[in-house]
Amino acid sequence: MKKFLFLLSMLVALSKTSNAVSFYSGISLGESKAKFDNINLDNKRAFTFSLGSSFSIPLFPIRVESEYLKYNSKKEIYDVQTYGYGLNTYVNLPLLPILVPYIGLGLSYLKEKISNNDTDIEKKSDWKIVPQYIIGLDLDLPTVVFAGSMEYRYINTNFEFNNEKKDSKYHVFLFKTRLKF
């Protein structure tokens, strides 16, 4: 509890200094390539909507965001949909002056839905906490209210459908834009 209160007081102190904390909302569009139960699925759309904060910490600025996400994949008659909510943390690696690479880790509360378009049978998994591994390249100029990035995410997990476990692996490529306020 003491560590939490110390961290909270540090974040409040940072927010009181000029330009130390900024807020943003963002949207991402892209493609997800999935492998479900050892079947390669075709690329389909990926979408996220996020709300977050940026902390201007010297050397390694960080961003923390919550998001709604939805990844779709398809193979012939099967549609696989993954959706849920996440909390992501990003650390900027200020190696380049304008384009800034970053790494991140997300914890998402996800659910999968499988639809068979021929038989109209639909199966849903239980909700599950799943890690996302993230790398990207950010274009964030301080004088502009918009920021953009390209991002890659990897998810490897298994979901349970009617007491049967199915492996899922996702490779997600996103183009993101953020409105800073």
Secondary structure by P-SEA (a helix, b strand, c coil): caaaaaaaaaaaaaaacccccccccbbbbbbbbbbcccccccbbbbbbbbcccccccccbbbbbbcbbbbbbbbcccbbbbbbbbbbbbbbbcccccccccccbbbbbbbbbbbbcccccbbbbbcbbbbbbbbbbccccccccccccccbbbbbbbccccccbbbbbbbbbbbbbbbbcc
